[in-house]
Structure formats: structure tokens, C-alpha cells
Amino acid sequence: MPINQNINLKISPNITPRSNPLGSVARPTPKPKGALEKIDIDKIGKGYLMTEGSYGRSFGIGKGAGLKGQLSTVRKAGIKTTTKNLSKKNIEQMHDLLAEAISKNAVSSNTYISRRDRASIMKKSRELAKTPDSGFSFEDRQDLLTIVDEMRQQHREKLLKNNFDDLNQPDPKQTDKSGLDNPKPNKLQTNNNFNLFAKK
């Protein structure tokens, strides 16, 4: 049977390549941190290395140093918005609740504020909020919880980063000996058994 060569193939111009469904998924944008979540545990330390700092203004290297300095810093950062409910007295009350838990752990431990310490802090803050004329409200207690959870999260992230960096470090005990057993010949080395000017 002869082949009909007059067949016209019509391709629809509306056909578009199928897109990758995985590539079209947008990554979730991280939620911007509030003033209380900008507290920096690196400027506080822990265990016997915990720094108290000062509630007063500090400048230069000592700016925002220590637990007192960091609490004052985050309060001032959100004084017109998220921390406008916090007074200087509230910051001092938070310090007293946090300092014992942070300073009692060993510097080399994997804990900054343990679950038990977190529960104890929140229990004491609840009692403080229920105490008449304490000046510490349940809104202040919620701010304290935000600070505690942020401290714990920062410490977990530091541990993960340190473990990751340790895994990527080369082991100094393991050396590459592949080139010692079979050294490559030197290209400049001449063969003593071959003399270009030797008589035949």
C-alpha cells in the first residue's frame, strides 16, 4: 500500500509544557521576630559564665551585655509596640525568675533552660501575677514565656550548628596514604641504563 505523504500534522499552539508541581510550591517566608525574640543568649552566657550586666545604659562593647542588659535592650526595642506593657520593675522581676535557671547549669551542658526549669519559671510567674500589688500581669507573664522559649530555641540551634560543623571537620588521625605505597615516578628522573651517546 503506498504511503500517503500528504498527511498534514496540525499541532495546537495552545499546548504548553507541563510545569513541575514541586517547583511551583513557594517556600514559607519566616515570620519576622518581635522585640522579645531578639534577645541574644550569646551576650548572656550560662552557668558560672553568666553575665549579669546592667539595667542602665551601656555603650561600646558592653552595650546590651548580660541578662540585665539584654532584658533592657529588648524592652527598649519594642517600647512603643510589643513591650509597652513592661515596666522597669517587670524587667527586674523577669531577671529574678530567669537568673537562677540560667546560672545553675554547667557551661558544657546541653541545657540552657530545661523543661523542668521552664515549668518552674512559669509556675512562679503565675503566682506573681496573682499576687496583689505585684505590678506583674498575665500579659507580662506571656512576654516572659516568649523570652524563655526563644532562649531555648537559640540554644538548640547552636547545638545543631556545632554538631554539623564537627561532622564536616576532617579527622586529623586519618591521613591519605594512597600515594606512599606507590609513588609516582619523577618525570625528570633519567634512566641510568640508557645513554644516548653510548657506542652500539
ZIBEL-V824541 format. One record per backbone hydrogen bond with DSSP energy under -1.0 kcal/mol. CO is the residue of the C=O (numbers start at 1). NH is the residue of the N-H. If there is no record, write none. Layout:
BEGIN
[[CO	NH] [CO	NH]]
END
This chain:
BEGIN
[[12	15] [20	24] [35	38] [40	43] [41	44] [41	45] [43	66] [44	51] [46	49] [47	50] [51	67] [52	68] [60	63] [62	65] [66	70] [67	71] [68	72] [69	73] [70	74] [71	75] [72	76] [73	77] [74	78] [76	79] [78	81] [78	83] [83	86] [87	91] [88	92] [89	93] [90	94] [91	95] [92	96] [93	97] [94	98] [95	99] [98	102] [99	103] [100	104] [102	47] [106	109] [114	118] [115	119] [116	120] [117	121] [118	122] [119	123] [120	124] [121	125] [122	126] [123	127] [124	128] [125	129] [126	130] [131	134] [137	141] [138	142] [139	143] [140	144] [141	145] [142	146] [143	147] [144	148] [145	149] [146	150] [147	151] [148	152] [149	153] [150	154] [151	155] [152	156] [153	157] [154	158] [155	159] [156	160] [157	161] [158	162] [159	163] [160	164] [161	165] [162	166] [163	167] [164	168] [171	174] [177	180] [177	181] [186	189] [191	194] [195	198]]
END
